C-alpha cells in the first residue's frame, strides 16, 4: 500500500532555494511530501521486472492545490510537491537541491495569481540528432547549456 509522509528535508532545502532563486514564492504555502511505495515483488519464479528503456521516470511532481482541496485543508496550501521516496533516498544532497529547485520552477506566482509552469524545453535526443536545434526553445536551451558547461569547467558554477 502506498503511503504519503511529510518530507521535512525537502521543505528545509526549499526554504533556502526559495530565498536564493524563487523570491516570487516567499510566504507561499507549499506542502512537501514523499510517496513511499512498497518494494516491487516478482511473480513466483520470475525476477523483478525492470522498467522499459526510455520509460519516463517521475522523480517528483508539483501540483497546484485545487480550490476544492484548499477548502478541505485548514493549512491553506497553494502547491504540493510530491517526491518518489525511493529515488529521493538514492540522491546525493546536491541532487536533492537540484530536484527541489526543479519542482519549484513549476510553481508560478504573478499578478494574475498562482499557476503551474511547464518545462522550458521538451524534445527527444533522436529528433535533435536528426534535425538539430529546430525549435527556438531547443536552440536557446543548447546555447545556455553551452555557457553553463564552460562556466562549470572554469569552476564558477556550483
Backbone bond lengths (Angstrom), bond angles and torsions (degrees), N, CA, C in turn:
res aa  C-N    CA-C-N  psi(-1)  N-CA   C-N-CA  omega(-1)  CA-C   N-CA-C  phi
1 X - - - 1.443 - - 1.527 109.61 -
2 X 1.302 115.99 135.79 1.459 121.55 179.93 1.523 109.53 -75.18
3 X 1.329 114.84 139.55 1.462 121.10 179.81 1.533 108.14 -126.52
4 X 1.307 116.55 143.74 1.461 122.07 176.10 1.517 108.44 -113.80
5 X 1.335 115.54 128.69 1.466 120.91 -178.68 1.525 108.89 -131.60
6 X 1.329 117.50 152.46 1.468 119.45 176.60 1.530 110.45 -61.38
7 X 1.323 116.13 143.89 1.468 121.21 175.18 1.524 106.69 -111.25
8 X 1.325 114.87 87.63 1.462 120.70 -176.95 1.525 112.39 -66.80
9 X 1.321 117.26 -33.45 1.462 119.79 178.60 1.527 110.38 -64.94
10 X 1.327 117.19 -43.06 1.468 120.15 177.88 1.526 109.89 -62.23
11 X 1.328 117.13 -41.26 1.469 120.90 177.93 1.530 110.77 -60.05
12 X 1.331 116.74 -44.66 1.467 120.93 179.94 1.529 111.07 -64.52
13 X 1.324 116.50 -42.32 1.469 120.34 176.90 1.523 109.46 -62.19
14 X 1.323 116.75 -43.24 1.466 121.42 -177.46 1.524 111.88 -61.46
15 X 1.304 118.50 -35.33 1.469 120.76 179.18 1.526 110.71 -56.03
16 X 1.331 116.36 -45.58 1.466 120.11 -179.99 1.526 111.45 -73.93
17 X 1.329 116.75 -41.11 1.468 121.14 -179.80 1.530 110.38 -61.98
18 X 1.326 116.78 -42.12 1.470 120.59 178.13 1.521 109.98 -63.03
19 X 1.308 116.49 -44.46 1.474 120.42 179.15 1.532 111.03 -61.22
20 X 1.321 116.93 -41.66 1.465 121.34 -176.14 1.526 113.84 -78.05
21 X 1.352 117.29 -41.91 1.462 119.41 -167.42 1.533 115.66 -130.39
22 X 1.321 117.96 -9.33 1.471 120.59 -175.65 1.529 111.51 -132.40
23 X 1.327 118.28 57.59 1.471 119.58 -176.95 1.534 112.71 -60.35
24 X 1.318 117.88 -23.90 1.463 121.23 177.64 1.536 112.36 -65.77
25 X 1.341 117.06 -9.67 1.460 120.76 179.47 1.534 113.20 -107.19
26 X 1.338 116.32 3.20 1.470 119.94 177.31 1.522 108.89 -57.04
27 X 1.317 116.96 128.70 1.452 122.26 177.11 1.518 115.53 80.04
28 X 1.333 118.29 -3.68 1.467 121.93 179.39 1.532 107.99 -81.75
29 X 1.317 116.37 131.86 1.466 121.02 -179.72 1.533 109.69 -76.83
30 X 1.333 115.22 115.78 1.467 121.92 179.18 1.522 107.69 -126.04
31 X 1.326 116.45 128.49 1.467 121.81 176.33 1.529 108.55 -91.54
32 X 1.321 116.34 138.73 1.459 122.95 178.73 1.530 106.74 -120.39
33 X 1.328 115.72 114.84 1.460 120.12 -178.19 1.527 110.30 -130.19
34 X 1.314 115.07 157.82 1.460 121.60 174.69 1.514 109.13 -115.80
35 X 1.312 114.12 138.71 1.464 121.90 176.72 1.527 106.93 -96.98
36 X 1.327 115.50 113.08 1.460 121.16 -178.55 1.525 107.66 -102.63
37 X 1.334 114.52 114.61 1.459 120.08 -179.01 1.525 109.12 -103.62
38 X 1.326 116.76 145.37 1.468 118.02 175.41 1.524 109.30 -65.21
39 X 1.329 117.17 151.48 1.465 119.12 179.22 1.526 110.91 -60.23
40 X 1.326 114.58 146.28 1.473 119.21 178.56 1.520 109.47 -68.41
41 X 1.316 113.78 138.79 1.460 119.86 178.59 1.524 108.77 -107.26
42 X 1.295 114.20 141.26 1.464 119.60 176.78 1.523 109.13 -82.13
43 X 1.327 114.46 149.21 1.464 118.72 171.97 1.523 107.32 -66.57
44 X 1.286 115.50 151.62 1.465 120.72 -175.79 1.534 110.88 -50.66
45 X 1.324 115.04 122.60 1.458 120.93 178.02 1.523 114.48 78.37
46 X 1.330 118.30 5.45 1.469 122.59 -178.48 1.535 109.63 -117.68
47 X 1.337 117.67 150.40 1.470 119.15 174.39 1.531 109.72 -73.51
48 X 1.334 116.35 160.58 1.464 120.52 175.90 1.522 108.07 -62.18
49 X 1.328 116.05 130.73 1.464 121.81 -177.73 1.531 109.74 -69.11
50 X 1.327 115.59 128.38 1.461 121.70 178.47 1.523 109.89 -86.95
51 X 1.347 117.37 150.61 1.467 118.63 178.75 1.527 110.92 -64.46
52 X 1.314 115.60 152.23 1.467 120.74 177.88 1.517 110.40 -64.08
53 X 1.316 115.28 147.17 1.456 120.28 176.78 1.526 108.30 -64.48
54 X 1.323 116.59 129.88 1.451 121.47 178.97 1.515 114.08 86.13
55 X 1.344 117.49 -4.48 1.457 119.74 179.22 1.531 108.59 -67.47
56 X 1.311 115.28 135.89 1.455 120.55 -178.53 1.523 109.93 -63.87
57 X 1.321 115.98 128.63 1.453 122.21 176.23 1.521 107.22 -104.99
58 X 1.313 116.79 125.43 1.457 121.61 -178.93 1.521 108.02 -97.40
59 X 1.328 115.79 105.60 1.460 121.60 179.76 1.525 110.85 -77.56
60 X 1.314 115.44 -34.66 1.463 122.19 -178.66 1.516 107.39 -165.16
61 X 1.328 115.32 164.86 1.453 118.24 174.62 1.520 109.19 -152.06
62 X 1.318 113.39 141.81 1.464 120.86 177.75 1.521 108.09 -101.72
63 X 1.313 115.42 144.91 1.461 120.93 178.00 1.526 108.63 -142.20
64 X 1.308 114.83 147.61 1.458 120.61 173.37 1.520 106.93 -87.00
65 X 1.315 116.21 133.48 1.451 120.61 179.52 1.527 107.75 -74.56
66 X 1.316 116.60 126.65 1.461 121.32 -177.91 1.532 110.30 -68.85
67 X 1.322 116.79 155.12 1.471 119.23 176.82 1.532 112.59 -56.05
68 X 1.344 116.94 -34.92 1.466 120.47 178.79 1.531 110.49 -63.92
69 X 1.342 116.56 -44.26 1.461 120.01 179.40 1.531 110.92 -70.13
70 X 1.345 116.91 -36.23 1.467 119.58 176.93 1.517 110.67 -60.02
71 X 1.326 116.85 -36.96 1.465 120.75 179.42 1.526 111.31 -66.35
72 X 1.319 117.50 -28.15 1.463 121.41 -179.35 1.528 113.17 -85.19
73 X 1.336 116.74 -17.58 1.458 120.74 -176.78 1.528 109.89 -105.25
74 X 1.305 114.87 133.90 1.463 119.73 -179.69 1.525 112.00 -77.77
75 X 1.328 117.98 -20.22 1.457 120.81 -172.35 1.529 114.77 -82.73
76 X 1.320 118.60 -12.61 1.456 121.21 176.43 1.515 115.31 69.68
77 X 1.330 117.83 35.61 1.456 120.27 178.90 1.521 110.33 -66.75
78 X 1.331 115.30 140.78 1.458 122.17 178.01 1.528 110.00 -98.94
79 X 1.340 116.48 -39.52 1.466 122.70 179.37 1.521 109.05 -128.45
80 X 1.321 115.17 155.18 1.457 121.37 170.09 1.524 107.43 -131.41
81 X 1.323 115.28 132.75 1.462 120.73 177.18 1.519 107.09 -114.63
82 X 1.334 114.23 122.19 1.463 122.11 -176.20 1.526 109.24 -110.07
83 X 1.325 115.97 125.10 1.461 122.51 -179.26 1.521 109.47 -106.95
84 X 1.329 116.60 141.74 1.461 121.23 171.32 1.529 106.21 -75.41
85 X 1.325 117.33 113.82 1.457 120.92 -172.34 1.522 112.91 -62.30
86 X 1.319 118.07 -38.46 1.467 120.61 -179.17 1.532 110.28 -62.59
87 X 1.319 116.62 -41.14 1.465 120.50 178.26 1.524 109.89 -69.81
88 X 1.339 116.46 -45.04 1.469 121.26 179.94 1.531 110.94 -54.66
89 X 1.315 116.41 -44.08 1.470 120.68 -177.58 1.533 112.24 -64.30
90 X 1.328 117.16 -26.64 1.465 121.23 -178.97 1.530 113.40 -85.12
91 X 1.320 117.31 -15.64 1.464 120.52 -175.03 1.526 112.35 -80.28
92 X 1.329 115.07 139.24 1.467 120.33 170.57 1.530 108.32 -68.25
93 X 1.321 116.92 158.27 1.461 121.47 -176.17 1.538 111.93 -54.80
94 X 1.322 118.29 -42.14 1.469 121.45 -178.81 1.530 110.73 -62.17
95 X 1.326 116.48 -37.01 1.462 120.16 179.21 1.527 111.10 -74.38
96 X 1.312 117.26 -29.89 1.465 120.30 174.01 1.529 109.75 -63.98
97 X 1.322 115.84 -41.54 1.470 120.00 177.37 1.522 109.70 -60.59
98 X 1.329 116.93 -45.74 1.468 121.17 -179.88 1.530 110.82 -62.68
99 X 1.319 117.90 -40.15 1.463 121.04 -179.81 1.532 111.25 -66.56
100 X 1.328 117.15 -43.26 1.471 120.34 176.97 1.524 109.50 -62.03
101 X 1.330 117.20 -44.40 1.464 121.56 178.17 1.526 110.22 -58.85
102 X 1.325 116.62 -45.65 1.464 121.89 179.38 1.528 110.70 -56.77
103 X 1.318 116.39 -49.39 1.464 119.52 -177.81 1.526 111.58 -66.39
104 X 1.321 117.65 -36.88 1.465 120.47 177.57 1.532 111.22 -65.94
105 X 1.339 117.17 -27.27 1.466 120.14 175.90 1.533 111.43 -63.26
106 X 1.319 117.63 -23.27 1.466 121.42 176.93 1.528 112.41 -75.68
107 X 1.321 117.42 -17.31 1.465 122.25 -173.63 1.523 110.18 -91.51
108 X 1.312 116.03 103.15 1.457 121.15 -178.63 1.518 111.80 -95.33
109 X 1.323 115.33 148.69 1.457 121.97 178.85 1.522 106.63 -154.53
110 X 1.330 116.10 112.62 1.455 119.89 178.00 1.530 109.49 -139.55
111 X 1.306 116.45 -167.89 1.467 121.22 -177.13 1.527 112.38 -59.33
112 X 1.334 117.32 -25.74 1.468 120.91 179.85 1.526 112.92 -88.69
113 X 1.332 118.55 -4.91 1.462 121.43 177.20 1.515 113.06 119.23
114 X 1.314 114.17 -162.63 1.469 122.17 -177.02 1.521 110.22 -91.36
115 X 1.338 115.55 146.22 1.464 120.71 179.87 1.523 109.61 -160.93
116 X 1.328 116.56 166.29 1.459 122.09 175.35 1.520 109.52 -98.03
117 X 1.316 115.67 135.61 1.459 122.23 179.27 1.528 109.47 -102.95
118 X 1.324 115.34 141.79 1.462 120.68 175.79 1.517 110.57 -83.02
119 X 1.308 115.89 175.10 1.463 121.12 177.77 1.524 110.97 -68.78
120 X 1.315 115.55 152.38 1.462 121.31 178.86 1.519 111.70 -67.94
121 X 1.317 116.30 -31.14 1.456 120.50 -178.67 1.529 108.79 -147.00
122 X 1.319 114.28 143.29 1.462 119.59 173.35 1.519 107.27 -145.90
123 X 1.314 114.69 119.99 1.451 119.51 -179.57 1.518 108.57 -162.99
124 X 1.324 116.56 159.00 1.457 122.60 176.38 1.522 109.76 -92.44
125 X 1.333 115.56 143.42 1.469 120.45 177.05 1.519 111.06 -56.45
126 X 1.342 115.86 -39.81 1.461 119.97 -177.33 1.533 111.46 -61.81
127 X 1.326 116.83 -39.04 1.468 120.38 -179.86 1.525 109.78 -67.99
128 X 1.337 117.10 -41.97 1.466 119.94 177.60 1.524 109.87 -63.20
129 X 1.330 117.46 -40.67 1.465 120.84 179.29 1.528 110.52 -61.78
130 X 1.341 116.44 -40.27 1.467 120.38 -177.27 1.527 113.16 -80.28
131 X 1.331 117.27 -35.51 1.466 120.45 -169.67 1.528 114.34 -122.65
132 X 1.325 117.54 -0.81 1.457 120.33 179.79 1.529 111.83 71.28
133 X 1.309 115.18 -158.59 1.464 121.62 -177.18 1.525 108.75 -86.62
134 X 1.309 115.28 72.03 1.456 122.67 -170.49 1.520 113.50 -79.13
135 X 1.325 118.51 -16.13 1.467 121.09 178.23 1.522 108.77 -115.56
136 X 1.334 115.99 149.20 1.458 120.57 -178.83 1.524 112.14 -57.44
137 X 1.347 117.56 -42.96 1.460 118.56 -177.91 1.527 111.60 -65.14
138 X 1.329 117.31 -35.98 1.459 121.12 178.68 1.529 109.92 -69.20
139 X 1.329 116.94 -42.95 1.466 120.92 178.29 1.528 110.61 -62.29
140 X 1.332 117.51 -45.82 1.461 121.30 179.90 1.529 110.88 -63.57
141 X 1.316 116.44 -38.66 1.459 120.66 177.49 1.529 110.09 -63.33
142 X 1.328 116.90 -43.96 1.466 120.92 179.92 1.526 110.58 -62.84
143 X 1.325 117.19 -42.01 1.465 120.47 178.83 1.525 111.09 -63.04
144 X 1.339 117.05 -44.41 1.464 120.63 179.55 1.521 111.13 -66.49
145 X 1.335 116.29 -38.42 1.455 120.63 179.08 1.520 110.15 -63.02
146 X 1.314 116.72 -41.37 1.465 121.49 178.84 1.530 110.37 -61.77
147 X 1.327 116.95 -45.83 1.467 120.88 178.70 1.519 110.97 -62.46
148 X 1.320 116.75 -47.14 1.461 121.18 -178.14 1.519 110.90 -64.00
149 X 1.324 116.81 -39.14 1.459 120.77 179.20 1.529 110.38 -59.99
150 X 1.311 116.87 -46.62 1.463 120.32 -178.24 1.533 111.22 -69.56
151 X 1.332 117.40 -36.49 1.470 119.80 176.22 1.521 110.31 -64.55
152 X 1.308 115.98 -41.03 1.458 120.94 -179.95 1.537 110.60 -63.86
153 X 1.330 115.89 -42.18 1.467 120.02 179.26 1.522 111.19 -61.90
154 X 1.356 115.84 -34.20 1.464 119.40 178.64 1.528 111.72 -80.18
155 X 1.348 117.30 -7.77 1.454 120.86 177.12 1.514 114.76 86.87
156 X 1.336 117.60 14.22 1.464 119.26 -177.98 1.520 113.26 -92.64
157 X 1.337 117.75 -4.78 1.455 121.61 178.18 1.517 108.16 -118.78
158 X 1.343 116.80 139.35 1.454 123.72 -178.75 1.478 108.98 56.96
